[in-house]
Amino acid sequence: MGISRRSLFLATFAALAGRNAAWAQDCPLAVEVDFHGWSGLDAWTEALRPKLDVWWMAINHTLGAASCTPKTIRLEFFRIKPDKIAAAARGDEVLVNAPYVLANIGNTDMLRMIAHELVHVAQAYPKGASPAWLTEGIADYVRYYVLFPDDPGRAFDPGQEDWKEGYSPAAGLLDWAEAKWPGTVTAVSSAMRKGDRGDAAFAAATGSPPETLWKAYLRSNPPAASAEKRKAYWRSLQPGT
């Protein structure tokens, strides 16, 4: 496998994460928190805050931003329905399901889910310009293949899911494509930020539509394509486990 943009980024990640790094100065992130009366989340939120700075740099670097507008995000804690929804992004807000986090306070997935939502904040794609499979696929690509390559959540069931679902399957396809055609993710995300359709950008970057590459990706026997691992992961996310 050749050296991709992702590999080069990971090799220099520590330097980029330094407080004095020039890129960090160009891309500051401020965080406001509103607990809306929920208690018991202070320590969890304080553990999250310093991670957000590093994630924000990594996310914008991956999406192709040489610099970014200074950003203030709000973490808003609510009771979200249905209960299985852990968090969601809305503009510059990350809405967090307080009861869900409290029930799984020691589960690292509770922190990592915020990284996924932070990608959505950074994407800021115009409405109607991006297919859902790419929007969610890129968010999970950043989570599972850039920020947390040991994350078991990348697993998916190839018998039940495919790239059209977005999320883990699409993330796996994007990672496979990125290794073969470095710069694919950046090119696709940059196109969608301009309001262009991501499907066309993906086909232009790889030379083929996703339905064709999906078959080739599965033929490569990716470790992520595991129904059993996926089931085990979802079991680990049940509140209180």
C-alpha positions in Angstrom: 0.0 0.0 0.0 1.4 3.4 -1.0 1.7 6.3 1.3 -1.6 8.1 1.3 -2.6 11.6 2.5 -4.1 9.9 5.6 -0.7 8.2 6.4 1.2 11.4 6.0 -1.3 13.1 8.2 -1.0 10.5 11.0 2.8 10.7 10.8 2.7 14.4 11.5 -0.4 14.4 13.8 1.7 15.0 17.0 3.2 18.1 15.6 -0.1 19.4 14.5 -1.6 18.8 17.9 0.8 21.1 19.7 -0.7 24.2 21.1 1.9 26.3 19.3 1.4 24.8 15.9 0.6 27.4 13.3 -2.3 25.4 11.9 -3.8 25.2 15.4 -3.6 29.0 15.6 -5.4 29.3 12.3 -8.2 27.0 13.4 -9.2 27.8 17.0 -12.2 26.1 18.6 -14.2 27.5 21.5 -16.6 25.2 23.4 -19.7 26.3 25.3 -21.7 23.8 27.4 -25.3 23.9 28.6 -26.3 21.0 30.8 -29.9 22.1 30.9 -30.1 20.9 34.5 -28.5 17.5 34.1 -25.9 16.7 36.8 -23.1 14.1 36.9 -21.6 15.1 33.6 -19.0 17.7 34.6 -16.1 15.3 34.8 -17.1 13.6 31.5 -17.3 17.0 29.8 -14.0 18.2 31.2 -12.3 15.0 29.9 -13.8 15.7 26.5 -12.8 19.4 26.1 -9.0 19.0 25.4 -9.8 16.2 22.9 -12.1 18.5 20.9 -9.1 20.7 20.0 -7.1 17.9 18.6 -10.1 16.3 16.8 -11.0 19.6 15.3 -7.6 20.0 13.7 -7.6 16.5 12.4 -11.2 16.8 11.0 -10.5 20.0 9.1 -7.2 18.7 7.8 -8.9 15.6 6.5 -11.7 17.5 4.9 -9.3 19.6 3.0 -9.3 22.9 4.9 -5.9 24.6 4.9 -7.4 27.0 7.4 -10.8 27.5 8.9 -13.1 30.1 10.3 -12.8 30.4 14.1 -15.5 28.3 15.5 -17.6 28.2 18.7 -19.6 25.1 19.2 -22.2 24.4 21.9 -22.6 21.1 23.7 -26.3 20.8 24.6 -27.4 18.1 27.0 -31.0 16.9 26.6 -33.1 13.7 26.9 -33.3 12.7 23.2 -35.9 10.4 21.8 -35.7 7.7 20.7 -33.4 6.6 23.5 -30.9 4.8 21.2 -29.8 8.2 19.6 -26.7 9.1 21.5 -26.0 12.5 19.9 -26.7 14.6 16.9 -25.4 17.7 15.2 -27.4 20.8 14.4 -25.5 23.6 12.8 -22.7 24.5 15.3 -24.5 22.6 18.1 -23.8 19.0 19.2 -26.9 17.7 21.0 -26.1 15.0 23.5 -28.5 12.5 25.0 -27.7 13.0 28.7 -29.4 9.8 30.0 -27.6 7.7 27.4 -24.2 9.1 28.4 -24.9 8.8 32.1 -25.8 5.1 31.7 -22.5 4.5 29.8 -20.2 7.0 31.4 -17.1 4.8 31.3 -17.6 3.6 27.7 -15.1 5.3 25.4 -17.7 5.2 22.6 -19.5 8.0 24.4 -16.6 10.3 23.7 -15.9 9.0 20.2 -19.5 9.6 19.1 -18.9 13.3 19.7 -16.0 13.2 17.2 -18.5 11.9 14.6 -20.8 14.8 15.3 -18.0 17.2 15.2 -17.2 16.1 11.7 -20.8 17.1 10.8 -20.2 20.6 12.3 -17.1 21.0 10.1 -18.7 19.6 7.0 -21.4 22.3 6.8 -22.5 21.1 3.4 -25.2 23.1 1.7 -28.6 21.5 1.9 -29.4 19.1 -0.9 -25.8 19.2 -2.2 -24.6 16.0 -0.6 -25.9 12.4 -0.6 -26.5 11.1 2.9 -24.3 8.0 2.3 -21.3 10.3 1.8 -22.1 12.8 4.5 -22.3 10.0 7.1 -19.6 7.9 5.5 -17.1 10.7 5.7 -18.0 11.3 9.3 -17.4 7.7 10.2 -14.3 7.5 8.0 -12.8 10.3 10.1 -13.8 8.6 13.3 -12.8 5.0 12.4 -9.9 5.4 10.1 -8.3 8.7 11.0 -8.9 9.4 14.7 -9.5 5.9 16.2 -8.2 3.1 14.0 -8.7 0.7 16.8 -12.4 1.5 17.2 -14.5 -1.7 16.9 -17.5 0.3 15.7 -16.1 0.2 12.2 -17.4 -3.3 11.8 -20.4 -3.9 9.6 -22.5 -6.8 8.4 -21.9 -7.2 4.6 -25.0 -9.4 4.3 -27.3 -6.7 5.7 -25.5 -3.4 4.9 -23.8 -1.7 2.0 -22.3 1.6 1.0 -25.8 3.1 0.5 -26.4 2.9 4.2 -23.5 5.4 4.9 -21.8 5.1 8.3 -19.5 2.1 8.8 -19.9 0.4 5.4 -19.4 3.7 3.5 -16.5 4.6 5.7 -14.8 1.3 4.9 -15.3 1.9 1.2 -13.9 5.4 1.5 -10.8 4.1 3.4 -10.2 1.4 0.7 -10.6 4.1 -2.0 -8.3 6.5 -0.2 -5.6 3.9 -0.1 -5.8 3.3 -3.8 -6.5 6.9 -4.9 -5.0 9.2 -2.2 -6.9 12.4 -1.8 -10.3 10.9 -2.6 -12.0 11.9 0.7 -10.6 15.5 0.5 -11.7 15.9 -3.1 -15.2 14.6 -2.4 -15.7 16.7 0.7 -14.3 19.8 -0.9 -16.7 19.4 -3.8 -19.7 19.0 -1.5 -18.7 22.1 0.4 -19.0 24.0 -2.9 -22.5 22.6 -3.4 -21.5 20.0 -6.0 -22.8 16.5 -5.8 -20.5 14.1 -4.0 -21.4 11.1 -6.2 -19.8 12.7 -9.2 -16.7 13.8 -7.3 -16.3 10.3 -6.0 -16.5 8.8 -9.5 -14.1 11.4 -10.8 -11.6 10.7 -8.0 -11.7 6.9 -8.4 -12.7 6.4 -12.0 -15.8 4.3 -11.0 -19.2 4.7 -9.3 -19.6 3.4 -5.8 -21.7 0.4 -6.7 -18.8 -0.9 -8.8 -16.1 -0.3 -6.2 -18.2 -1.7 -3.4 -18.0 -5.2 -5.0 -14.2 -4.8 -5.4 -13.9 -3.6 -1.8 -15.7 -6.7 -0.5 -13.6 -9.0 -2.6 -10.6 -7.6 -0.8 -11.9 -9.3 2.4 -11.8 -6.2 4.6 -11.5 -6.8 8.3 -14.4 -4.4 8.9 -16.8 -6.7 7.1 -17.8 -8.8 10.0 -21.3 -9.5 11.1 -20.2 -11.0 14.5 -18.0 -8.0 15.3 -20.9 -5.7 14.5 -23.3 -7.5 16.7 -20.7 -7.5 19.6 -20.2 -3.8 19.1 -23.9 -3.0 19.3 -24.3 -5.1 22.4 -21.6 -3.1 24.0 -23.6 0.1 23.4 -26.7 -1.0 25.3 -27.2 1.4 28.2 -25.8 0.2 31.4 -23.6 -2.5 29.9 
